Amino acid sequence: MSDFMRSSDAFTWAMETDPRLRSTVVTVLVLDKSPNWDRVRDRMDLISRRLPMFRQRVVESPLPGTPRWEDAPDFDLDFHIRHVASPDPGTLDGVLELARVAAMEDFDRARPLWEVTLFDGLDDGGAAVVCKFHHALTDGVGGVQIGMILFDLSEQPADAEPMPPAQLVRAYPWWGEYRSVLGHDAKLAATTVTGALTAAPGLVFNSVRRPRATLESAVATAASIYRTVRPVTRTGSPLMTGRTLTRRLGVHQVPKDGLREAAHRSGGALNDAFIAGLAGGLRLYHDKHGVEVGDLHLTMPISLRAEDDEMGGNRITLMRFDVPVGIADPAERIAAIHKRTARMRHERSLPYTEWIAGALNLMPRWYIGSILRNVDFLASDVPGIPVPVFLGGAKLVMQYAFGPTIGAAVNVTLLSYVDTCSLGIDVDTGAIPDFEVFRECLVAGFDEVLALAA
Protein backbone atom coordinates (compact mmCIF):
# COMPACT_ATOMS: atom_id res chain seq x y z
CA MET A 1 0.00 0.00 0.00
CA SER A 2 2.74 2.47 0.97
CA ASP A 3 6.32 2.59 2.24
CA PHE A 4 7.02 3.90 5.68
CA MET A 5 9.83 6.39 6.07
CA ARG A 6 13.06 5.15 7.52
CA SER A 7 13.67 6.68 10.93
CA SER A 8 16.44 8.97 9.67
CA ASP A 9 14.20 10.29 6.86
CA ALA A 10 11.31 10.75 9.29
CA PHE A 11 13.66 12.74 11.53
CA THR A 12 14.45 15.25 8.76
CA TRP A 13 10.72 15.52 8.08
CA ALA A 14 9.57 15.93 11.69
CA MET A 15 12.08 18.57 12.74
CA GLU A 16 10.57 21.02 10.24
CA THR A 17 7.95 22.05 12.76
CA ASP A 18 10.60 24.74 13.29
CA PRO A 19 10.97 26.39 9.84
CA ARG A 20 14.59 27.27 10.65
CA LEU A 21 15.35 23.55 10.57
CA ARG A 22 14.02 22.91 7.06
CA SER A 23 15.95 20.26 5.13
CA THR A 24 15.76 21.71 1.63
CA VAL A 25 18.73 20.99 -0.64
CA VAL A 26 19.44 23.05 -3.77
CA THR A 27 21.95 22.22 -6.50
CA VAL A 28 22.98 24.42 -9.41
CA LEU A 29 24.27 22.91 -12.67
CA VAL A 30 26.19 25.26 -14.98
CA LEU A 31 26.12 24.23 -18.68
CA ASP A 32 28.16 25.53 -21.61
CA LYS A 33 25.06 25.88 -23.81
CA SER A 34 21.34 25.25 -23.80
CA PRO A 35 20.52 21.55 -23.64
CA ASN A 36 17.90 19.72 -25.64
CA TRP A 37 14.85 20.25 -23.43
CA ASP A 38 12.99 17.18 -24.66
CA ARG A 39 15.91 14.95 -23.69
CA VAL A 40 16.14 16.59 -20.27
CA ARG A 41 12.44 16.04 -19.74
CA ASP A 42 12.71 12.40 -20.81
CA ARG A 43 15.56 11.78 -18.34
CA MET A 44 13.58 13.30 -15.47
CA ASP A 45 10.60 11.15 -16.47
CA LEU A 46 12.89 8.10 -16.40
CA ILE A 47 14.18 9.01 -12.94
CA SER A 48 10.65 9.48 -11.63
CA ARG A 49 9.72 6.01 -12.87
CA ARG A 50 12.82 4.29 -11.52
CA LEU A 51 12.64 5.89 -8.07
CA PRO A 52 9.11 5.66 -6.66
CA MET A 53 9.64 8.56 -4.22
CA PHE A 54 9.83 10.98 -7.17
CA ARG A 55 6.15 10.25 -7.80
CA GLN A 56 5.15 10.02 -4.14
CA ARG A 57 4.19 12.46 -1.43
CA VAL A 58 4.63 12.18 2.32
CA VAL A 59 1.50 11.57 4.39
CA GLU A 60 1.10 11.29 8.12
CA SER A 61 0.14 7.91 9.54
CA PRO A 62 -2.39 7.22 12.28
CA LEU A 63 -0.64 7.16 15.64
CA PRO A 64 1.71 5.58 16.55
CA GLY A 65 2.89 5.12 12.97
CA THR A 66 5.72 7.04 11.28
CA PRO A 67 5.07 9.14 8.14
CA ARG A 68 4.97 7.17 4.91
CA TRP A 69 5.50 7.57 1.19
CA GLU A 70 2.27 7.30 -0.78
CA ASP A 71 1.69 7.55 -4.53
CA ALA A 72 0.65 11.10 -5.41
CA PRO A 73 -2.81 10.90 -6.99
CA ASP A 74 -2.32 14.00 -9.17
CA PHE A 75 1.31 13.63 -10.23
CA ASP A 76 2.15 15.98 -13.10
CA LEU A 77 5.73 15.82 -14.39
CA ASP A 78 5.45 19.25 -15.98
CA PHE A 79 4.68 20.80 -12.61
CA HIS A 80 8.04 19.61 -11.29
CA ILE A 81 10.19 20.53 -14.30
CA ARG A 82 10.13 24.04 -15.78
CA HIS A 83 11.87 25.67 -18.75
CA VAL A 84 12.18 29.46 -18.45
CA ALA A 85 14.22 32.35 -19.82
CA SER A 86 17.41 33.50 -18.12
CA PRO A 87 17.13 35.77 -15.09
CA ASP A 88 18.25 39.38 -14.95
CA PRO A 89 21.22 39.58 -14.74
CA GLY A 90 21.83 36.57 -16.95
CA THR A 91 24.87 35.50 -14.95
CA LEU A 92 25.65 32.98 -12.24
CA ASP A 93 24.83 35.64 -9.66
CA GLY A 94 21.34 35.95 -11.11
CA VAL A 95 20.89 32.18 -11.01
CA LEU A 96 22.12 32.06 -7.41
CA GLU A 97 19.56 34.67 -6.44
CA LEU A 98 16.77 32.45 -7.76
CA ALA A 99 18.35 29.44 -6.08
CA ARG A 100 18.38 31.41 -2.82
CA VAL A 101 14.65 32.02 -3.09
CA ALA A 102 14.06 28.34 -3.86
CA ALA A 103 16.08 27.35 -0.78
CA MET A 104 13.90 29.52 1.47
CA GLU A 105 10.57 28.32 0.08
CA ASP A 106 8.82 25.33 1.60
CA PHE A 107 7.44 22.50 -0.54
CA ASP A 108 3.83 21.89 -1.45
CA ARG A 109 3.36 18.88 0.80
CA ALA A 110 0.47 17.58 -1.28
CA ARG A 111 3.00 16.82 -4.05
CA PRO A 112 6.34 15.02 -4.46
CA LEU A 113 9.24 16.88 -2.86
CA TRP A 114 11.33 18.03 -5.82
CA GLU A 115 11.54 20.69 -8.55
CA VAL A 116 13.88 21.21 -11.51
CA THR A 117 14.12 24.52 -13.43
CA LEU A 118 16.19 25.13 -16.59
CA PHE A 119 17.26 28.75 -17.13
CA ASP A 120 17.99 29.21 -20.80
CA GLY A 121 20.08 31.81 -22.62
CA LEU A 122 22.54 33.20 -20.08
CA ASP A 123 24.68 36.16 -21.11
CA ASP A 124 27.65 33.94 -22.00
CA GLY A 125 25.51 31.65 -24.15
CA GLY A 126 25.30 29.02 -21.46
CA ALA A 127 22.45 27.72 -19.35
CA ALA A 128 21.85 26.68 -15.76
CA VAL A 129 19.66 24.14 -14.00
CA VAL A 130 18.43 24.65 -10.43
CA CYS A 131 17.38 21.44 -8.71
CA LYS A 132 15.49 21.59 -5.43
CA PHE A 133 14.66 18.54 -3.35
CA HIS A 134 13.88 17.61 0.22
CA HIS A 135 16.63 15.83 2.14
CA ALA A 136 14.20 13.01 2.94
CA LEU A 137 14.25 12.19 -0.78
CA THR A 138 17.96 11.37 -0.86
CA ASP A 139 21.32 12.35 0.59
CA GLY A 140 24.34 13.80 -1.22
CA VAL A 141 25.88 10.52 -2.38
CA GLY A 142 22.46 9.24 -3.47
CA GLY A 143 21.95 12.48 -5.38
CA VAL A 144 25.20 11.91 -7.28
CA GLN A 145 24.01 8.39 -8.15
CA ILE A 146 20.73 9.81 -9.44
CA GLY A 147 22.74 12.32 -11.47
CA MET A 148 24.38 9.47 -13.35
CA ILE A 149 20.94 8.58 -14.72
CA LEU A 150 20.42 12.20 -15.75
CA PHE A 151 23.81 12.77 -17.42
CA ASP A 152 25.51 11.32 -20.52
CA LEU A 153 29.21 10.55 -20.88
CA SER A 154 29.41 12.18 -24.32
CA GLU A 155 27.89 15.13 -26.14
CA GLN A 156 25.85 12.72 -28.22
CA PRO A 157 23.15 11.45 -25.84
CA ALA A 158 22.80 7.72 -25.42
CA ASP A 159 19.95 5.99 -27.19
CA ALA A 160 16.72 6.26 -25.27
CA GLU A 161 16.09 3.17 -23.20
CA PRO A 162 12.64 1.66 -22.78
CA MET A 163 10.58 3.75 -20.37
CA PRO A 164 9.35 1.70 -17.39
CA PRO A 165 5.58 1.89 -16.98
CA ALA A 166 4.29 4.36 -14.41
CA GLN A 167 2.94 2.74 -11.29
CA LEU A 168 -0.84 2.78 -11.05
CA VAL A 169 -2.29 4.86 -8.24
CA ARG A 170 -4.87 2.89 -6.33
CA ALA A 171 -7.44 3.90 -3.76
CA TYR A 172 -7.51 1.99 -0.48
CA PRO A 173 -10.17 1.89 2.24
CA TRP A 174 -9.55 4.02 5.34
CA TRP A 175 -9.10 0.96 7.52
CA GLY A 176 -6.19 -0.09 5.31
CA GLU A 177 -4.07 2.69 6.84
CA TYR A 178 -4.52 1.33 10.35
CA ARG A 179 -3.81 -2.20 9.22
CA SER A 180 -0.63 -1.02 7.48
CA VAL A 181 0.52 0.92 10.56
CA LEU A 182 -0.09 -2.02 12.86
CA GLY A 183 1.75 -4.34 10.51
CA HIS A 184 4.69 -1.95 10.26
CA ASP A 185 4.93 -1.49 14.05
CA ALA A 186 4.66 -5.24 14.59
CA LYS A 187 7.49 -5.82 12.12
CA LEU A 188 9.69 -3.27 13.89
CA ALA A 189 8.94 -4.85 17.26
CA ALA A 190 9.71 -8.32 15.90
CA THR A 191 13.01 -7.12 14.43
CA THR A 192 13.98 -5.51 17.74
CA VAL A 193 13.10 -8.59 19.75
CA THR A 194 14.90 -10.89 17.33
CA GLY A 195 18.01 -8.73 17.48
CA ALA A 196 17.91 -8.68 21.27
CA LEU A 197 17.49 -12.47 21.46
CA THR A 198 20.32 -12.99 18.99
CA ALA A 199 22.68 -10.77 20.97
CA ALA A 200 21.63 -12.01 24.41
CA PRO A 201 23.66 -15.28 24.55
CA GLY A 202 26.88 -13.51 23.59
CA LEU A 203 26.19 -10.70 26.03
CA VAL A 204 25.54 -13.14 28.87
CA PHE A 205 28.65 -15.15 27.98
CA ASN A 206 30.86 -12.08 27.90
CA SER A 207 29.32 -10.74 31.11
CA VAL A 208 30.27 -13.92 32.93
CA ARG A 209 33.66 -14.39 31.34
CA ARG A 210 34.76 -10.73 31.12
CA PRO A 211 32.42 -8.72 33.32
CA ARG A 212 34.64 -5.66 33.58
CA ALA A 213 35.32 -5.38 29.84
CA THR A 214 31.61 -5.90 29.08
CA LEU A 215 30.63 -3.16 31.52
CA GLU A 216 33.23 -0.77 30.11
CA SER A 217 32.01 -1.47 26.56
CA ALA A 218 28.39 -0.82 27.55
CA VAL A 219 29.34 2.44 29.29
CA ALA A 220 31.39 3.57 26.27
CA THR A 221 28.48 2.86 23.91
CA ALA A 222 26.04 4.72 26.14
CA ALA A 223 28.43 7.69 26.31
CA SER A 224 28.76 7.70 22.52
CA ILE A 225 24.98 7.73 22.09
CA TYR A 226 24.70 10.58 24.58
CA ARG A 227 27.27 12.62 22.65
CA THR A 228 25.12 12.13 19.55
CA VAL A 229 21.85 13.33 21.09
CA ARG A 230 22.92 15.73 23.84
CA PRO A 231 21.53 19.29 23.61
CA VAL A 232 23.83 22.19 22.71
CA THR A 233 22.92 25.01 25.06
CA ARG A 234 24.93 27.83 23.47
CA THR A 235 26.91 28.62 20.34
CA GLY A 236 30.68 28.35 20.48
CA SER A 237 30.89 31.66 18.62
CA PRO A 238 30.04 34.83 20.54
CA LEU A 239 29.55 36.54 17.17
CA MET A 240 27.37 34.24 15.03
CA THR A 241 24.42 33.83 17.39
CA GLY A 242 21.31 34.95 15.47
CA ARG A 243 19.08 32.51 13.57
CA THR A 244 16.50 33.55 10.95
CA LEU A 245 14.75 32.27 7.81
CA THR A 246 16.80 34.45 5.44
CA ARG A 247 19.62 32.90 3.41
CA ARG A 248 22.45 34.05 1.12
CA LEU A 249 24.17 31.72 -1.31
CA GLY A 250 27.68 31.96 -2.68
CA VAL A 251 30.25 29.77 -4.43
CA HIS A 252 33.98 29.17 -4.53
CA GLN A 253 36.24 26.66 -6.26
CA VAL A 254 39.46 25.00 -5.11
CA PRO A 255 41.67 22.49 -6.97
CA LYS A 256 41.11 18.94 -5.72
CA ASP A 257 44.76 17.92 -6.17
CA GLY A 258 45.98 20.96 -4.23
CA LEU A 259 43.57 20.35 -1.36
CA ARG A 260 44.52 16.67 -1.21
CA GLU A 261 48.26 17.44 -1.34
CA ALA A 262 47.95 19.99 1.47
CA ALA A 263 46.12 17.39 3.53
CA HIS A 264 48.72 14.67 2.93
CA ARG A 265 51.63 16.96 3.80
CA SER A 266 49.93 17.70 7.11
CA GLY A 267 48.98 14.13 7.99
CA GLY A 268 45.31 14.35 7.04
CA ALA A 269 42.79 13.51 4.34
CA LEU A 270 41.05 15.76 1.83
CA ASN A 271 38.05 16.17 4.14
CA ASP A 272 40.35 17.36 6.94
CA ALA A 273 41.86 20.01 4.67
CA PHE A 274 38.36 21.06 3.62
CA ILE A 275 37.25 21.57 7.22
CA ALA A 276 40.57 23.28 8.01
CA GLY A 277 40.03 25.78 5.19
CA LEU A 278 36.53 26.48 6.43
CA ALA A 279 37.81 26.81 10.01
CA GLY A 280 40.50 29.21 8.84
CA GLY A 281 37.87 31.37 7.16
CA LEU A 282 35.79 31.41 10.34
CA ARG A 283 38.85 32.44 12.38
CA LEU A 284 39.63 35.28 9.96
CA TYR A 285 35.98 36.39 10.02
CA HIS A 286 36.03 36.62 13.81
CA ASP A 287 39.39 38.44 13.69
CA LYS A 288 37.86 40.93 11.24
CA HIS A 289 35.26 41.76 13.89
CA GLY A 290 37.76 41.87 16.75
CA VAL A 291 36.36 38.72 18.39
CA GLU A 292 38.60 36.00 19.79
CA VAL A 293 37.50 32.48 18.94
CA GLY A 294 38.58 29.01 20.11
CA ASP A 295 36.62 25.85 19.36
CA LEU A 296 33.37 25.99 17.38
CA HIS A 297 30.59 23.40 17.18
CA LEU A 298 30.47 21.51 13.87
CA THR A 299 27.83 19.16 12.50
CA MET A 300 29.26 16.81 9.85
CA PRO A 301 27.21 14.24 7.93
CA ILE A 302 28.89 10.83 7.73
CA SER A 303 27.78 8.55 4.92
CA LEU A 304 26.67 5.06 5.91
CA ARG A 305 25.64 4.13 2.36
CA ALA A 306 26.65 0.65 1.20
CA GLU A 307 27.09 -0.40 -2.42
CA ASP A 308 23.84 -2.39 -2.44
CA ASP A 309 21.72 0.41 -0.91
CA GLU A 310 19.02 2.00 -3.03
CA MET A 311 19.60 5.51 -4.35
CA GLY A 312 16.69 7.10 -2.50
CA GLY A 313 16.50 8.03 1.16
CA ASN A 314 19.18 9.05 3.62
CA ARG A 315 22.08 6.79 4.52
CA ILE A 316 23.86 9.31 6.71
CA THR A 317 24.23 10.18 10.35
CA LEU A 318 24.92 13.64 11.76
CA MET A 319 27.95 13.74 14.05
CA ARG A 320 28.71 16.80 16.16
CA PHE A 321 32.09 17.75 17.55
CA ASP A 322 34.18 20.82 18.28
CA VAL A 323 36.73 22.08 15.75
CA PRO A 324 39.88 24.02 16.80
CA VAL A 325 39.12 27.13 14.74
CA GLY A 326 41.50 29.24 16.81
CA ILE A 327 44.65 27.41 15.57
CA ALA A 328 46.36 29.85 13.20
CA ASP A 329 48.85 27.45 11.59
CA PRO A 330 46.99 25.59 8.79
CA ALA A 331 49.16 22.45 8.97
CA GLU A 332 48.67 22.19 12.72
CA ARG A 333 44.96 22.82 12.22
CA ILE A 334 44.67 19.99 9.67
CA ALA A 335 46.47 17.57 11.99
CA ALA A 336 44.24 18.47 14.93
CA ILE A 337 41.08 18.16 12.84
CA HIS A 338 42.25 14.79 11.49
CA LYS A 339 42.46 13.38 15.02
CA ARG A 340 38.97 14.59 15.89
CA THR A 341 37.31 13.45 12.67
CA ALA A 342 38.95 10.02 12.95
CA ARG A 343 37.53 9.70 16.45
CA MET A 344 34.08 10.65 15.20
CA ARG A 345 34.18 8.10 12.38
CA HIS A 346 34.71 5.35 14.95
CA GLU A 347 31.96 6.39 17.34
CA ARG A 348 30.22 3.39 18.87
CA SER A 349 26.83 5.00 18.20
CA LEU A 350 27.14 4.70 14.39
CA PRO A 351 25.60 1.18 14.12
CA TYR A 352 22.60 2.44 16.11
CA THR A 353 21.83 5.44 13.86
CA GLU A 354 18.34 4.27 12.87
CA TRP A 355 17.43 3.35 16.46
CA ILE A 356 18.62 6.75 17.69
CA ALA A 357 16.64 8.54 14.96
CA GLY A 358 13.56 6.49 15.88
CA ALA A 359 13.92 7.49 19.53
CA LEU A 360 14.39 11.16 18.63
CA ASN A 361 11.20 11.05 16.55
CA LEU A 362 9.33 10.33 19.79
CA MET A 363 10.92 13.27 21.62
CA PRO A 364 9.32 16.72 21.92
CA ARG A 365 10.14 18.96 18.99
CA TRP A 366 11.84 21.53 21.24
CA TYR A 367 14.38 18.85 22.17
CA ILE A 368 15.24 18.21 18.51
CA GLY A 369 15.73 21.95 18.10
CA SER A 370 18.05 22.03 21.11
CA ILE A 371 20.30 19.46 19.42
CA LEU A 372 20.73 21.51 16.25
CA ARG A 373 19.96 25.18 16.79
CA ASN A 374 23.18 26.24 18.54
CA VAL A 375 25.62 24.49 16.20
CA ASP A 376 28.02 27.04 14.70
CA PHE A 377 28.57 25.57 11.25
CA LEU A 378 27.87 22.55 9.12
CA ALA A 379 30.29 21.02 6.61
CA SER A 380 29.55 18.28 4.11
CA ASP A 381 32.00 16.58 1.73
CA VAL A 382 30.32 14.81 -1.20
CA PRO A 383 32.45 12.86 -3.72
CA GLY A 384 31.05 13.90 -7.07
CA ILE A 385 31.39 12.76 -10.67
CA PRO A 386 35.07 12.17 -11.62
CA VAL A 387 34.70 12.54 -15.41
CA PRO A 388 33.15 15.19 -17.69
CA VAL A 389 29.45 14.63 -18.32
CA PHE A 390 26.75 16.12 -20.54
CA LEU A 391 23.08 16.97 -20.17
CA GLY A 392 20.93 16.96 -23.31
CA GLY A 393 24.01 17.59 -25.46
CA ALA A 394 25.35 20.44 -23.28
CA LYS A 395 28.55 19.99 -21.30
CA LEU A 396 28.38 20.31 -17.53
CA VAL A 397 30.88 23.04 -16.66
CA MET A 398 30.43 22.98 -12.87
CA GLN A 399 27.90 21.97 -10.24
CA TYR A 400 27.31 23.42 -6.80
CA ALA A 401 25.38 21.95 -3.89
CA PHE A 402 23.81 24.02 -1.11
CA GLY A 403 22.91 21.97 1.95
CA PRO A 404 20.44 23.26 4.55
CA THR A 405 21.75 25.10 7.59
CA ILE A 406 19.32 23.20 9.92
CA GLY A 407 19.96 25.63 12.73
CA ALA A 408 23.63 26.44 12.06
CA ALA A 409 25.01 29.82 11.06
CA VAL A 410 26.40 28.48 7.77
CA ASN A 411 26.57 25.28 5.75
CA VAL A 412 29.43 24.79 3.31
CA THR A 413 29.09 21.79 0.99
CA LEU A 414 32.05 20.50 -1.00
CA LEU A 415 31.02 18.70 -4.20
CA SER A 416 33.84 17.48 -6.43
CA TYR A 417 33.62 17.38 -10.23
CA VAL A 418 36.52 16.04 -12.32
CA ASP A 419 39.56 17.86 -10.80
CA THR A 420 37.75 20.71 -8.99
CA CYS A 421 36.09 20.97 -5.61
CA SER A 422 33.16 23.36 -5.76
CA LEU A 423 32.00 24.96 -2.53
CA GLY A 424 28.35 25.85 -2.04
CA ILE A 425 28.02 28.41 0.76
CA ASP A 426 24.62 28.72 2.46
CA VAL A 427 24.57 31.48 5.09
CA ASP A 428 21.94 32.45 7.65
CA THR A 429 22.05 36.24 7.44
CA GLY A 430 20.83 36.52 11.02
CA ALA A 431 24.18 35.05 12.09
CA ILE A 432 26.35 36.45 9.27
CA PRO A 433 24.84 39.72 7.95
CA ASP A 434 27.94 40.80 5.99
CA PHE A 435 28.05 37.96 3.48
CA GLU A 436 30.71 39.42 1.19
CA VAL A 437 33.09 39.93 4.10
CA PHE A 438 32.51 36.35 5.22
CA ARG A 439 33.11 34.99 1.72
CA GLU A 440 36.40 36.91 1.42
CA CYS A 441 37.53 35.44 4.73
CA LEU A 442 36.51 31.97 3.59
CA VAL A 443 38.53 32.31 0.38
CA ALA A 444 41.54 33.47 2.43
CA GLY A 445 41.13 30.49 4.76
CA PHE A 446 41.34 28.06 1.84
CA ASP A 447 44.28 29.98 0.39
CA GLU A 448 46.12 29.33 3.67
CA VAL A 449 45.55 25.62 3.29
CA LEU A 450 46.38 25.47 -0.45
CA ALA A 451 49.66 27.29 0.22
CA LEU A 452 50.85 24.14 2.03
CA ALA A 453 50.82 22.31 -1.32
CA ALA A 454 52.71 25.00 -3.21
FENFEN-V778914 format. One record per residue. NEAR is the number of other ideal C-beta (glycine too) atoms within 8 Angstrom. D_FIRST is the distance of its C-alpha to the first C-alpha in Angstrom with 2 decimals. Layout:
[[NEAR;D_FIRST] [NEAR;D_FIRST]]
This chain:
[[5;0.00] [9;3.81] [7;7.18] [11;9.84] [13;13.20] [10;15.93] [12;18.73] [14;21.08] [11;18.83] [15;18.16] [12;21.96] [13;22.76] [13;20.52] [11;21.95] [14;25.56] [11;25.66] [6;26.69] [11;30.02] [7;30.23] [11;32.71] [15;30.03] [9;27.77] [13;26.29] [14;26.87] [14;28.14] [13;30.39] [13;31.90] [17;34.83] [11;35.70] [11;39.35] [15;40.23] [7;43.73] [10;43.18] [9;40.74] [13;38.01] [9;36.97] [10;34.35] [7;32.74] [11;32.21] [14;30.77] [10;28.31] [10;27.35] [12;26.78] [13;24.51] [10;22.54] [12;22.38] [12;21.21] [13;18.40] [12;17.21] [7;17.76] [10;16.12] [10;12.62] [12;13.57] [10;16.39] [12;14.27] [12;12.00] [11;13.22] [13;13.23] [8;12.46] [4;13.95] [12;12.39] [6;14.45] [4;17.21] [4;17.55] [12;14.24] [10;14.47] [12;13.25] [13;10.01] [11;9.43] [9;7.69] [11;8.96] [12;12.37] [5;13.25] [5;16.90] [11;17.09] [6;20.78] [10;22.13] [6;25.61] [5;24.77] [12;24.02] [12;27.01] [8;30.48] [7;33.94] [7;36.83] [6;40.52] [11;41.88] [10;42.44] [5;45.90] [7;47.27] [9;45.84] [9;45.85] [9;43.53] [7;44.50] [12;43.26] [14;39.91] [12;39.64] [9;40.32] [12;37.35] [13;35.22] [11;36.50] [8;35.35] [13;31.87] [14;31.73] [8;32.66] [7;30.22] [7;26.87] [8;23.70] [4;22.27] [8;19.19] [5;17.63] [12;17.56] [12;16.91] [12;19.45] [11;22.08] [10;25.19] [12;27.84] [13;31.32] [14;34.18] [15;37.66] [10;40.12] [9;43.90] [13;44.87] [7;48.60] [5;49.00] [7;47.28] [12;44.07] [14;40.58] [13;37.91] [13;34.13] [15;32.49] [11;28.94] [12;27.12] [12;23.87] [12;22.43] [12;23.06] [13;19.48] [11;18.77] [12;21.27] [13;24.65] [15;28.00] [11;28.03] [14;24.53] [14;25.82] [12;28.81] [9;26.71] [12;24.80] [10;28.29] [8;29.37] [10;26.99] [9;28.53] [11;32.15] [10;34.64] [7;37.42] [7;40.06] [6;41.11] [6;40.33] [10;36.53] [8;35.01] [4;34.25] [5;30.94] [6;28.41] [3;26.10] [9;23.26] [7;19.82] [5;17.97] [6;15.66] [8;11.98] [4;11.43] [8;9.84] [5;8.50] [3;9.20] [7;7.78] [4;10.58] [6;11.65] [6;11.85] [9;8.16] [11;8.40] [9;11.37] [8;10.22] [13;7.58] [12;10.62] [8;13.02] [8;11.50] [11;11.45] [10;14.96] [8;16.18] [8;15.39] [8;17.25] [8;20.03] [8;20.41] [8;20.69] [8;23.25] [8;25.21] [8;25.31] [8;26.57] [8;29.13] [7;30.37] [7;30.70] [8;32.71] [8;34.75] [7;37.36] [7;38.23] [9;38.45] [8;40.72] [8;42.82] [10;43.33] [9;44.08] [6;46.84] [6;48.19] [7;47.87] [8;47.30] [6;48.58] [8;46.55] [11;43.36] [8;44.06] [8;44.85] [8;41.62] [8;39.57] [8;41.53] [9;41.08] [11;37.30] [8;37.20] [8;39.49] [11;37.33] [12;34.22] [8;36.41] [10;37.62] [12;34.06] [9;33.17] [7;36.62] [6;37.32] [13;39.69] [5;42.18] [5;44.12] [13;44.24] [10;46.52] [13;47.99] [6;50.37] [9;50.03] [10;46.34] [8;45.20] [7;43.76] [10;40.07] [8;38.95] [6;36.33] [8;38.71] [12;38.46] [10;40.80] [14;39.90] [9;42.37] [12;42.67] [11;45.01] [9;45.42] [12;46.99] [10;47.86] [11;45.62] [8;48.60] [10;50.71] [18;48.11] [11;47.55] [10;51.33] [16;51.97] [14;49.42] [8;50.97] [9;54.48] [16;53.45] [7;51.60] [12;48.04] [8;45.08] [10;44.01] [9;41.55] [14;44.47] [16;46.63] [13;43.91] [14;43.65] [15;47.45] [17;47.89] [14;45.58] [16;47.41] [16;50.71] [15;49.69] [17;48.73] [14;52.11] [11;53.99] [14;52.15] [13;53.20] [8;56.71] [8;56.88] [7;56.39] [4;58.82] [9;56.21] [5;56.37] [13;53.10] [8;52.29] [9;48.83] [15;45.73] [15;42.18] [14;39.80] [14;36.02] [14;35.16] [11;31.72] [11;31.81] [9;29.48] [9;27.78] [9;26.08] [6;26.68] [3;27.21] [3;24.08] [7;21.74] [4;19.36] [8;20.82] [9;18.31] [13;18.39] [12;21.52] [12;23.54] [12;26.47] [12;28.24] [8;30.75] [11;34.16] [12;36.98] [11;40.66] [9;44.00] [12;45.66] [12;49.50] [13;49.84] [9;53.48] [10;54.66] [5;56.69] [6;57.22] [14;54.23] [9;54.79] [9;54.98] [14;51.88] [18;49.89] [11;51.10] [10;50.22] [15;46.72] [13;46.21] [8;46.98] [12;44.55] [13;41.63] [8;42.25] [9;42.11] [11;38.80] [8;37.24] [7;38.17] [11;36.92] [9;35.79] [13;32.80] [11;31.08] [5;29.26] [9;27.86] [11;26.42] [9;22.81] [8;24.20] [13;26.55] [13;23.95] [10;21.87] [9;25.13] [12;26.05] [11;22.84] [5;24.20] [8;27.61] [5;29.11] [10;28.69] [6;32.47] [10;32.46] [15;30.11] [12;32.51] [11;35.45] [12;34.17] [14;34.01] [12;36.25] [11;39.62] [14;38.97] [13;41.62] [15;39.96] [14;36.99] [14;37.45] [13;34.98] [9;36.09] [13;33.76] [6;35.10] [9;34.75] [12;35.53] [5;38.89] [6;39.98] [6;40.53] [11;37.64] [14;37.38] [15;35.04] [12;35.62] [11;39.17] [14;40.03] [10;40.85] [15;39.05] [7;41.98] [9;40.24] [12;36.97] [13;36.62] [15;33.77] [15;33.84] [12;31.81] [12;31.30] [14;34.07] [12;31.78] [12;34.89] [13;37.45] [13;40.46] [15;39.60] [15;37.12] [14;38.62] [16;36.35] [12;38.06] [14;36.46] [13;38.62] [10;39.21] [8;41.75] [5;44.73] [11;43.98] [12;42.11] [15;40.97] [14;40.66] [15;38.42] [14;39.91] [15;37.91] [15;40.26] [15;39.91] [11;43.07] [8;43.47] [11;44.26] [13;45.92] [5;47.51] [6;49.82] [11;47.32] [6;49.98] [9;52.02] [13;49.04] [11;48.20] [8;51.86] [13;51.83] [17;48.66] [10;50.29] [11;53.40] [16;51.42] [16;50.00] [8;53.48] [11;54.79] [15;52.36] [14;52.91] [9;56.66] [13;56.32] [10;55.52] [4;58.43]]
